[in-house]
Every structure is written in C-alpha cells, then in structure tokens.
Amino acid sequence: MAASEDLLWDADDKSMQMVPRLRRIGVTVGCLGFLGALWADSDATWVLYAGALYLLGEIAYWAWDWRRLVEAHIVPGEADGPARLRLRRVGGQITEHDPHHVARVLLIHDNVHDLARLRLGLHGRQLLFGRPGRPPALTTWRQICPKAQVSDRAAQWGMPGIPD
C-alpha cells in the first residue's frame, strides 16, 4: 500500500476458504455415491436429492462469497486527477470507482464480537457486501464520499441471554 492511500475497509479474513469447502463437497459426493449404490433399488432417493440440494447450495454460496469485498482504499487519481475508490474482492478482482458515485455506506456492528459488516451501494449498481472486519471511522467515509448516506447500526440478532 502506498503512503498516500487511505484504508477505508479491511476484512479480517481475506482468503477464499476453498480447502474446507472442497473437502465438504468431496465428502458429500462420496457419501452420496456410497448411499446411491446401497439403496439403488430402495425408496431412499430423498437422500440423493438432499445431497444434491446441499451441493447446489454450497456452489451458490461460493459464487456469492467470491464477490464479497475485503479491502477498500482511497487512492490518488492519475495525473493529479480526482481520488478514486479502489475495491478488492475475495476472488482478487480490483475495481476503481468515483467516490462521488457512492450512494450509501452502512456499517452493521456485531452484538457479540468487535466486528462490523460493510454494505456499500453505488449509483446504478448492485449492493456490495464486505466480509466482517474491524469497524472503521465513519468520518473518513463521510469525507471521502460526500454524496453518500453514511450510517451505522447494531445487528438485529444476538445470542440468547445477551441483551441486544
């Protein structure tokens, strides 16, 4: 990171977590193959459907998680141009956006851990989700993105016995 870059968001976990996911998928496929061979002539096809549904859910979650934000920086523009918002995702994709095109910044603070989740809305684009990380200062977001609605709130869930 260059000295002139300001870090706006930094997730605690930046990995794709592929090894545990591939291990779970492999075990599920192996079990389904074994159960399918045992119960080929029985009425236990619901086991195969449940396993296939699990595999589809795991693939859908991987596709969603692959696009989540892990870092947000403000970087100086090229040739003394305006500053740019640089976003890096779990899959390694890096995009740059005009900070004036940020419509909404929402930080959702966890009730139990000292972490927050980022929701970043850009004009004319989808809502971007950030992985959990340390809560940044909202004043920096307000200065960098003057047209954005910047806010934070507590999470709407908690653990039993711990008041929200």
N, C-alpha and C positions, 0 to 999 in steps of 0.2 A: 504494500500500500504506500503510495507516495505521501510525502509530508503535507501536501495541500489537499488531500482527500479527507473528508469528514465521514466517519462511520455513523450511519443512522440506524441500522438494524444489523444484529449479529446473532444468529441462531446458535444454540448450544451444540446441537448435533447437525453436522453438515454432510454426513455420509448417506449413501443410498440404501444401506442396510440390506443388501442383496443376498448375502450368505444365509442369514436366518430365514429369509423369505424363500429362497431356493430350496433350503433344507425342508421347510414345512411343505412346500409343493411336492418335493420328491417323496417324502414320507406319505403324503396323501395319495399320490398316484400309485405308489407301491401297495398301500393298503387296499385301494380300490381294485387294483389288478388281482390281488390275492382273494379278496372277497368276491369279486366277479367270477373268478374261477371256481370258488367253492359253491357259490349259490347261482350258478348259471341256470339251473332248472327249477329254482325256487321262486317264491314271490317276494324276495328281498331286494327288488330293484330300486326301492326307495333309498337304499344305502348308496347306490351308484349315482342317483340323482342328487342326493345331499352332497356327496363328494364333488360332483361336477359343479354344483352351485357354489361350493366353497372355493374351488379353483377359479371360477369366474369372478367371484368377489375379491380374491387375492390379486388377480390381474387388474381389476378395476381400481383397487386401492393403490397398486404400484403406479398405474398411469396417472392417478391424481397426485400422489406424493412426489412423483418425478418433477412436477411443475411448481412445487412449493418454493417460496423464497427462503434463502439462507443468509443473504447479505444485501444491504442497501447502502450505497455510498453516494455522496455528492462529489462530483469531480469537475475540475475547471474545463470549460469548453475549449475547442481547438481554435487557435489564432485569436486569443483574447475574446472569444465568443461567450455567450451566457453559460452558466454552470449547467451540468447535466446530472440526472439521477441515474446511477448505474445499479441495476438489479441483477443478482446472480441467483440461479435456481439450483436445486439439488442435482439435476442432471448435468450441470455445468454450463447451461445456456446463460449468456450475459447479454442483456439488452440495456439500451440507454433511452431515457425519456426526458422530455422537458418538464422541469419541476412545476411549471405553471399549469400543466395538464393533469396534475394530481387533484382528484375531486374529493377524496376522503381518506383519512388516516385514522384507524381505530385500533387502540391497544386494549386487549382484554386480559386483565390481570387474573392469575390463578388464585383461588382461595386458599390453597394448601401450600404450594411451593412458591418461591420468589421468582416466578417466571411470568412471561406475558406472551400473547399471540398477536401477530400483526395482521390486520386486514387493510389492504391498500387498494383503493379504487381509482382508476384512471378514466378520464373522459373518453367515451366511445369504446371502452374496452371492458373486459371482464374484471371481476373482483379477484385480486391476487391474495393468496394466503401465505403467511410466513410460519415457519416452524417455531416452536417455543424457544424463547431466548430471554436474556436479561432485559428488563424494562428500560427503554431509553428515555431521555428527557423530551417532553412534548414541546418545549420551547424551541428546540433545534428544528423539529419538523415544521413548526409554525413559521420560523424564519425562512427555511428553505422553500417551503411550498405555501406561499401567501394566499393563494386562492382556495386552498383545501380546507375542508371541515376537519379539524384535528380534535380528537376527543379520546377519552379512555373510560373504561368501566370495569366493574368487578365481574367475574364469571357468574353465570346463573346456575351453577351447580356446586356441590360441595360434598364433603364426606359426612356420613352420619355422626352426630354428636359434636360436630364442629360448626358453630354458627356462621352463616354467610355474611 
